[in-house]
Amino acid sequence: LAVNITHTFYLYLAGIAMFIFARDLFSEQAAFVSAVTYMSAPYLGYDIIYRGALAETFRLPRSLRLRKSGSR
């Protein structure tokens, strides 16, 4: 049960991070579509369920945002 809750939490966290990243580039509607698309991507599901790579799930949108801002 705890693992499922953690996976769900990280999935939503990844969606929020992608929304924040896309909102800086596009409108809020496009950012929402981007976040939902990212959350439903097959690779993201594979990453969470089979690999258990929770940190990588959240890291991609965050690293894209940091790269855009020029900081590390």
All heavy atoms as an XYZ file, in Angstrom:
578
protein
N       0.831     -1.200      0.000
C       0.000      0.000      0.000
C       0.873      1.261      0.000
O       0.589      2.205     -0.722
C      -0.934     -0.013      1.211
C      -1.831      1.210      1.361
C      -2.793      1.297      0.206
C      -2.561      1.157      2.677
N       1.920      1.262      0.810
C       2.782      2.440      0.875
C       3.486      2.692     -0.455
O       3.670      3.853     -0.855
C       3.804      2.279      1.986
N       3.873      1.623     -1.132
C       4.541      1.777     -2.431
C       3.568      2.369     -3.447
O       3.930      3.260     -4.221
C       5.098      0.418     -2.912
C       5.613      0.514     -4.329
C       6.183     -0.064     -1.980
N       2.342      1.914     -3.456
C       1.341      2.456     -4.386
C       1.066      3.923     -4.113
O       0.919      4.720     -5.048
C       0.050      1.653     -4.301
C       0.187      0.272     -4.882
O       1.096      0.026     -5.671
N      -0.681     -0.627     -4.486
N       0.982      4.292     -2.855
C       0.757      5.694     -2.501
C       1.941      6.549     -2.949
O       1.769      7.642     -3.493
C       0.501      5.831     -0.988
C      -0.851      5.207     -0.634
C       0.543      7.290     -0.553
C      -1.118      5.107      0.846
N       3.137      6.043     -2.738
C       4.339      6.770     -3.149
C       4.392      6.930     -4.663
O       4.704      8.010     -5.171
C       5.603      6.046     -2.657
O       5.516      5.885     -1.248
C       6.853      6.814     -3.016
N       4.082      5.889     -5.395
C       4.079      5.970     -6.863
C       3.049      6.979     -7.345
O       3.327      7.764     -8.257
C       3.801      4.604     -7.469
C       4.950      3.665     -7.353
N       4.861      2.359     -7.736
C       6.221      3.826     -6.906
C       6.020      1.760     -7.525
N       6.848      2.640     -7.013
N       1.873      6.954     -6.752
C       0.823      7.902     -7.135
C       1.253      9.328     -6.827
O       1.052     10.237     -7.636
C      -0.483      7.569     -6.404
O      -0.855      6.224     -6.706
C      -1.599      8.500     -6.834
N       1.859      9.524     -5.663
C       2.336     10.850     -5.273
C       3.359     11.373     -6.273
O       3.290     12.524     -6.716
C       2.922     10.799     -3.859
C       3.576     12.074     -3.423
C       2.809     13.179     -3.113
C       4.957     12.171     -3.341
C       3.407     14.366     -2.716
C       5.561     13.342     -2.944
C       4.789     14.448     -2.626
N       4.311     10.544     -6.647
C       5.343     10.971     -7.593
C       4.777     11.196     -8.993
O       5.262     12.049     -9.727
C       6.496      9.973     -7.633
C       7.588     10.332     -6.663
C       7.514      9.970     -5.324
C       8.693     11.052     -7.076
C       8.509     10.311     -4.432
C       9.706     11.394     -6.203
C       9.599     11.025     -4.877
O      10.584     11.376     -4.010
N       3.765     10.453     -9.364
C       3.131     10.674    -10.659
C       2.480     12.054    -10.699
O       2.646     12.808    -11.662
C       2.098      9.585    -10.944
C       1.389      9.656    -12.282
C       2.398      9.446    -13.412
C       0.297      8.615    -12.354
N       1.763     12.408     -9.648
C       1.151     13.738     -9.586
C       2.205     14.835     -9.468
O       2.069     15.907    -10.047
C       0.149     13.831     -8.435
C      -1.141     13.116     -8.735
C      -1.547     12.043     -7.978
C      -1.946     13.511     -9.796
C      -2.727     11.374     -8.262
C      -3.119     12.853    -10.094
C      -3.507     11.793     -9.316
O      -4.669     11.137     -9.601
N       3.256     14.565     -8.728
C       4.342     15.526     -8.592
C       5.006     15.777     -9.947
O       5.343     16.921    -10.280
C       5.360     15.009     -7.585
C       6.393     15.987     -7.073
C       5.719     17.127     -6.327
C       7.353     15.270     -6.148
N       5.171     14.736    -10.732
C       5.745     14.889    -12.071
C       4.821     15.717    -12.958
O       5.286     16.557    -13.743
C       5.987     13.522    -12.697
N       3.523     15.501    -12.848
C       2.562     16.298    -13.618
C       2.594     17.763    -13.236
O       2.547     18.651    -14.096
N       2.704     18.031    -11.952
C       2.781     19.423    -11.487
C       4.068     20.073    -11.975
O       4.064     21.221    -12.427
C       2.669     19.472     -9.955
C       1.245     19.088     -9.529
C       3.031     20.854     -9.421
C       1.090     18.848     -8.046
N       5.170     19.338    -11.914
C       6.442     19.886    -12.382
C       6.397     20.176    -13.881
O       6.904     21.207    -14.335
C       7.578     18.917    -12.064
N       5.781     19.290    -14.647
C       5.665     19.525    -16.087
C       4.747     20.710    -16.371
O       5.008     21.509    -17.269
C       5.146     18.275    -16.799
C       5.053     18.444    -18.301
S       6.590     18.953    -19.093
C       7.424     17.407    -19.237
N       3.683     20.857    -15.590
C       2.781     21.998    -15.756
C       3.535     23.305    -15.518
O       3.410     24.248    -16.287
C       1.599     21.884    -14.792
C       0.682     23.068    -14.841
C      -0.244     23.209    -15.856
C       0.754     24.055    -13.878
C      -1.082     24.313    -15.916
C      -0.071     25.153    -13.910
C      -0.991     25.285    -14.932
N       4.329     23.357    -14.461
C       5.084     24.570    -14.146
C       6.092     24.876    -15.249
O       6.239     26.030    -15.668
C       5.770     24.435    -12.776
C       4.708     24.427    -11.676
C       6.769     25.557    -12.548
C       5.242     24.052    -10.317
N       6.765     23.845    -15.746
C       7.719     24.043    -16.833
C       7.028     24.552    -18.096
O       7.462     25.524    -18.711
C       8.461     22.748    -17.137
C       9.258     22.798    -18.399
C      10.384     23.589    -18.498
C       8.876     22.063    -19.506
C      11.120     23.647    -19.665
C       9.596     22.111    -20.680
C      10.722     22.909    -20.762
N       5.936     23.909    -18.482
C       5.251     24.282    -19.724
C       4.538     25.623    -19.604
O       4.391     26.338    -20.600
C       4.258     23.188    -20.112
N       4.116     25.982    -18.398
C       3.431     27.261    -18.208
C       4.373     28.430    -18.485
O       3.936     29.490    -18.935
C       2.883     27.344    -16.790
C       2.029     28.574    -16.543
C       1.543     28.623    -15.145
N       2.710     28.649    -14.258
C       2.632     28.555    -12.944
N       1.470     28.396    -12.363
N       3.717     28.594    -12.208
N       5.659     28.239    -18.237
C       6.631     29.289    -18.534
C       6.804     29.497    -20.033
O       7.223     30.565    -20.465
C       7.993     28.951    -17.920
C       7.982     29.032    -16.411
O       7.035     29.628    -15.845
O       8.913     28.487    -15.791
N       6.497     28.475    -20.818
C       6.689     28.550    -22.265
C       5.399     28.811    -23.036
O       5.427     29.449    -24.092
C       7.297     27.240    -22.773
C       8.659     26.863    -22.206
C       9.057     25.489    -22.699
C       9.689     27.903    -22.572
N       4.281     28.279    -22.539
C       3.017     28.324    -23.277
C       1.903     28.852    -22.381
O       2.146     29.257    -21.252
C       2.649     26.922    -23.789
C       3.744     26.249    -24.552
C       4.406     25.162    -24.022
C       4.134     26.702    -25.796
C       5.421     24.525    -24.708
C       5.155     26.087    -26.505
C       5.796     24.998    -25.957
N       0.677     28.810    -22.884
C      -0.480     29.230    -22.089
C      -0.796     28.172    -21.024
O      -0.255     27.066    -21.049
C      -1.692     29.418    -23.001
O      -2.097     28.167    -23.533
N      -1.678     28.509    -20.093
C      -2.033     27.560    -19.033
C      -2.777     26.342    -19.585
O      -2.606     25.242    -19.081
C      -2.857     28.254    -17.953
C      -2.028     29.157    -17.095
C      -2.644     29.401    -15.743
O      -3.589     28.684    -15.361
O      -2.172     30.316    -15.067
N      -3.600     26.537    -20.612
C      -4.308     25.406    -21.209
C      -3.319     24.446    -21.864
O      -3.436     23.224    -21.704
C      -5.342     25.878    -22.251
C      -6.502     26.621    -21.660
C      -6.223     28.103    -21.450
O      -5.190     28.622    -21.867
N      -7.139     28.783    -20.783
N      -2.357     24.979    -22.581
C      -1.342     24.127    -23.214
C      -0.477     23.449    -22.159
O      -0.073     22.299    -22.328
C      -0.480     24.952    -24.163
N      -0.201     24.151    -21.071
C       0.589     23.557    -19.989
C      -0.174     22.407    -19.338
O       0.406     21.379    -18.991
C       0.929     24.619    -18.947
N      -1.484     22.556    -19.189
C      -2.295     21.486    -18.617
C      -2.297     20.258    -19.522
O      -2.128     19.136    -19.054
C      -3.734     21.979    -18.394
C      -4.645     20.933    -17.832
C      -4.562     20.583    -16.500
C      -5.564     20.286    -18.641
C      -5.383     19.610    -15.977
C      -6.392     19.316    -18.136
C      -6.303     18.971    -16.790
N      -2.457     20.480    -20.816
C      -2.428     19.368    -21.772
C      -1.052     18.700    -21.745
O      -0.944     17.469    -21.779
C      -2.786     19.862    -23.199
C      -2.518     18.789    -24.236
C      -4.231     20.307    -23.240
N      -0.019     19.491    -21.660
C       1.336     18.949    -21.585
C       1.526     18.094    -20.337
O       2.108     17.011    -20.397
C       2.335     20.102    -21.592
O       3.622     19.642    -21.368
N       1.028     18.547    -19.209
C       1.169     17.801    -17.960
C       0.394     16.486    -18.010
O       0.903     15.440    -17.598
C       0.687     18.645    -16.787
N      -0.816     16.524    -18.528
C      -1.619     15.298    -18.628
C      -0.974     14.317    -19.602
O      -0.917     13.112    -19.337
C      -3.068     15.630    -19.046
C      -3.850     14.379    -19.389
C      -3.766     16.403    -17.936
N      -0.465     14.832    -20.705
C       0.209     13.973    -21.679
C       1.457     13.349    -21.076
O       1.715     12.155    -21.259
C       0.579     14.786    -22.933
O      -0.604     15.360    -23.466
C       1.234     13.918    -23.970
N       2.216     14.126    -20.327
C       3.423     13.597    -19.683
C       3.068     12.520    -18.659
O       3.731     11.495    -18.571
C       4.203     14.734    -19.024
C       5.461     14.270    -18.334
C       6.534     13.810    -19.075
C       5.564     14.272    -16.947
C       7.694     13.370    -18.458
C       6.719     13.841    -16.321
C       7.776     13.390    -17.079
O       8.910     12.945    -16.460
N       2.011     12.764    -17.890
C       1.613     11.796    -16.861
C       1.107     10.494    -17.465
O       1.186      9.446    -16.828
C       0.539     12.397    -15.956
C       1.059     13.479    -15.054
S      -0.220     14.336    -14.144
C      -0.953     13.015    -13.217
N       0.575     10.548    -18.678
C       0.041      9.336    -19.294
C       1.002      8.715    -20.313
O       0.633      7.773    -21.011
C      -1.301      9.643    -19.965
O      -1.132     10.585    -20.993
N       2.216      9.224    -20.391
C       3.208      8.692    -21.331
C       3.582      7.258    -20.951
O       3.778      6.965    -19.774
C       4.447      9.568    -21.340
N       3.679      6.369    -21.924
C       4.024      4.969    -21.617
C       5.363      4.815    -20.903
O       5.497      3.995    -20.007
C       4.061      4.299    -22.983
C       3.270      5.167    -23.879
C       3.394      6.557    -23.340
N       6.344      5.622    -21.276
C       7.654      5.498    -20.636
C       7.574      5.847    -19.152
O       8.221      5.213    -18.317
C       8.682      6.399    -21.317
C      10.015      6.383    -20.612
C      10.847      5.272    -20.720
C      10.414      7.433    -19.805
C      12.058      5.226    -20.063
C      11.624      7.393    -19.144
C      12.440      6.290    -19.266
O      13.623      6.251    -18.606
N       6.790      6.842    -18.815
C       6.657      7.242    -17.410
C       6.027      6.119    -16.598
O       6.481      5.808    -15.494
C       5.823      8.518    -17.308
C       5.765      9.168    -15.942
C       7.144      9.643    -15.535
C       4.796     10.320    -15.955
N       5.000      5.477    -17.145
C       4.392      4.339    -16.454
C       5.359      3.188    -16.292
O       5.439      2.555    -15.238
N       6.126      2.913    -17.323
C       7.134      1.857    -17.258
C       8.193      2.188    -16.210
O       8.623      1.329    -15.445
C       7.787      1.676    -18.632
C       8.890      0.654    -18.644
C       8.593     -0.700    -18.735
C      10.215      1.041    -18.552
C       9.606     -1.645    -18.738
C      11.229      0.107    -18.555
C      10.917     -1.235    -18.646
O      11.923     -2.164    -18.634
N       8.605      3.442    -16.210
C       9.617      3.894    -15.262
C       9.158      3.686    -13.821
O       9.926      3.238    -12.974
C       9.895      5.382    -15.504
C      11.352      5.713    -15.500
O      12.164      4.781    -15.567
O      11.675      6.902    -15.433
N       7.924      4.005    -13.549
C       7.405      3.898    -12.185
C       7.140      2.446    -11.805
O       7.578      1.972    -10.760
C       6.123      4.734    -12.026
C       6.447      6.221    -12.138
C       5.458      4.455    -10.696
C       5.230      7.103    -12.154
N       6.427      1.727    -12.657
C       5.956      0.384    -12.284
C       7.062     -0.659    -12.336
O       7.269     -1.413    -11.390
C       4.785     -0.025    -13.189
C       3.588      0.890    -12.928
C       4.389     -1.471    -12.943
C       2.467      0.741    -13.918
N       7.795     -0.718    -13.434
C       8.758     -1.798    -13.608
C      10.157     -1.469    -13.094
O      10.842     -2.326    -12.569
C       8.830     -2.219    -15.076
C       7.553     -2.845    -15.541
C       6.695     -2.173    -16.389
C       7.176     -4.101    -15.094
C       5.504     -2.735    -16.799
C       5.986     -4.670    -15.489
C       5.156     -3.988    -16.340
O       3.984     -4.547    -16.725
N      10.589     -0.243    -13.280
C      11.929      0.120    -12.845
C      11.947      0.673    -11.431
O      12.966      0.614    -10.755
C      12.524      1.157    -13.794
C      12.840      0.587    -15.160
C      13.543      1.585    -16.046
N      14.739      2.073    -15.397
C      15.193      3.303    -15.541
N      14.559      4.155    -16.288
N      16.299      3.679    -14.927
N      10.844      1.253    -10.997
C      10.802      1.846     -9.670
C      11.666      3.089     -9.557
O      12.127      3.439     -8.475
N      11.883      3.771    -10.664
C      12.743      4.952    -10.697
C      11.928      6.199    -10.371
O      11.574      6.986    -11.241
C      13.399      5.074    -12.062
N      11.625      6.362     -9.111
C      10.782      7.481     -8.707
C      11.474      8.823     -8.897
O      10.852      9.796     -9.307
C      10.359      7.308     -7.248
C       9.453      6.115     -6.977
C       9.184      5.994     -5.487
C       8.163      6.250     -7.735
N      12.741      8.885     -8.569
C      13.456     10.163     -8.695
C      13.519     10.618    -10.146
O      13.390     11.807    -10.439
C      14.849     10.031     -8.121
N      13.700      9.696    -11.056
C      13.760     10.046    -12.474
C      12.415     10.556    -12.984
O      12.355     11.393    -13.880
C      14.184      8.824    -13.283
C      14.455      9.123    -14.727
C      14.934      7.895    -15.471
O      15.660      7.087    -14.886
O      14.563      7.765    -16.645
N      11.347     10.077    -12.399
C      10.008     10.499    -12.793
C       9.821     11.996    -12.592
O       9.272     12.688    -13.435
C       8.956      9.740    -11.955
O       9.139      8.352    -12.164
C       7.564     10.122    -12.341
N      10.292     12.494    -11.483
C      10.136     13.908    -11.161
C      11.272     14.750    -11.720
O      11.114     15.945    -11.947
C      10.068     14.062     -9.639
C      10.035     15.478     -9.165
C       8.967     16.296     -9.477
C      11.062     15.989     -8.417
C       8.933     17.608     -9.046
C      11.042     17.300     -7.981
C       9.969     18.106     -8.296
N      12.399     14.161    -11.983
C      13.599     14.907    -12.357
C      13.528     15.523    -13.752
O      14.041     16.625    -13.958
C      14.812     13.972    -12.268
C      16.110     14.620    -12.581
C      16.468     15.623    -11.523
N      17.706     16.269    -11.907
C      18.122     17.390    -11.413
N      17.444     17.995    -10.488
N      19.238     17.916    -11.814
N      12.914     14.859    -14.718
C      12.922     15.363    -16.094
C      12.303     16.749    -16.219
O      12.962     17.659    -16.714
C      12.242     14.382    -17.038
C      12.149     14.844    -18.493
C      13.552     14.959    -19.086
C      11.314     13.896    -19.302
N      11.059     16.975    -15.774
C      10.515     18.337    -15.923
C      11.312     19.370    -15.135
O      11.504     20.495    -15.577
C       9.100     18.231    -15.375
C       8.790     16.808    -15.283
C      10.079     16.075    -15.228
N      11.807     18.977    -13.972
C      12.565     19.911    -13.145
C      13.885     20.270    -13.811
O      14.289     21.430    -13.825
C      12.823     19.294    -11.774
C      13.461     20.241    -10.811
C      13.487     19.652     -9.412
N      14.144     20.545     -8.516
C      15.451     20.569     -8.290
N      16.234     19.720     -8.908
N      15.974     21.427     -7.451
N      14.559     19.291    -14.389
C      15.832     19.582    -15.046
C      15.628     20.427    -16.303
O      16.461     21.269    -16.624
C      16.574     18.298    -15.382
O      15.862     17.537    -16.317
N      14.527     20.232    -17.002
C      14.239     21.063    -18.165
C      14.020     22.511    -17.742
O      14.486     23.438    -18.402
C      13.004     20.544    -18.896
C      13.166     19.239    -19.643
C      11.816     18.771    -20.162
C      14.162     19.361    -20.758
N      13.323     22.690    -16.639
C      13.056     24.047    -16.139
C      14.354     24.710    -15.691
O      14.578     25.889    -15.948
C      12.056     24.012    -14.997
C      11.626     25.384    -14.566
C      10.331     25.319    -13.786
N       9.790     26.635    -13.615
C      10.008     27.378    -12.536
N      10.745     26.914    -11.564
N       9.465     28.557    -12.434
N      15.207     23.973    -15.004
C      16.481     24.537    -14.562
C      17.376     24.880    -15.745
O      18.078     25.878    -15.731
C      17.188     23.570    -13.616
C      16.548     23.408    -12.248
C      17.295     22.339    -11.460
C      16.525     24.715    -11.492
N      17.351     24.041    -16.754
C      18.160     24.306    -17.949
C      17.681     25.561    -18.651
O      18.466     26.360    -19.131
C      18.105     23.130    -18.912
C      18.939     23.369    -20.148
C      18.973     22.178    -21.003
N      19.713     21.138    -20.276
C      20.198     20.065    -20.818
N      20.020     19.861    -22.101
N      20.847     19.176    -20.113
N      16.359     25.760    -18.679
C      15.788     26.938    -19.323
C      16.212     28.207    -18.583
O      16.519     29.223    -19.181
C      14.273     26.849    -19.359
C      13.607     28.037    -19.999
C      12.103     27.912    -19.873
C      11.414     29.159    -20.333
N      11.554     30.267    -19.395
N      16.241     28.134    -17.247
C      16.588     29.316    -16.464
C      18.100     29.564    -16.419
O      18.528     30.610    -15.975
C      16.046     29.188    -15.044
O      16.698     28.150    -14.357
N      18.895     28.569    -16.810
C      20.329     28.742    -16.862
C      21.065     28.371    -15.596
O      22.262     28.510    -15.515
N      20.347     27.878    -14.603
C      21.027     27.460    -13.364
C      21.121     25.952    -13.316
O      20.530     25.245    -14.097
C      20.255     27.973    -12.145
O      18.959     27.445    -12.142
N      21.891     25.434    -12.370
C      22.046     23.990    -12.245
C      21.348     23.485    -11.078
O      21.140     23.406    -10.130
C      23.514     23.622    -12.189
C      24.147     23.859    -13.508
C      25.557     23.404    -13.471
N      26.066     23.522    -14.814
C      26.940     22.730    -15.315
N      27.423     21.746    -14.618
N      27.379     22.897    -16.524
